[in-house]
């Protein structure tokens, strides 16, 4: 068995809380979209400027999408970008984990009642 690095111990500690784990997972999903876009663009032999021209966007906007996981992208933008790279966007609904469902229910109850339970 290999020993955990300081980073692994820190990551495990930080993501032991369900809320924090959900935030990290959301950020990782967003980052993956940008990385996938960059890889497909490069595989197609296109620069950011060339892809931007194909979809009617600016090159700096393409750069932000590829490098910034905080971008709030619409489905229409994703379909346009990946379509220009000859790929389809698919959405697969997945059941929430128990902790996420319980948290959502509690948030709803708090919002509805105005009191913290």
Number of C-alpha atoms within 10 A of each C-alpha: 3 4 7 10 9 9 9 11 12 12 13 13 11 13 16 11 11 15 13 12 17 15 12 15 13 14 14 12 13 20 19 15 17 20 17 13 20 20 13 16 19 14 10 13 11 14 14 20 15 15 22 19 12 13 15 11 16 14 16 12 14 21 15 13 22 21 18 16 19 12 14 9 11 9 12 9 12 16 15 18 23 18 13 16 18 10 12 12 12 8 6 5 6 6 8 10 10 10 13 15 12 12 13 13 12 14 14 12 14 13 11 9 10 9 8 9 8
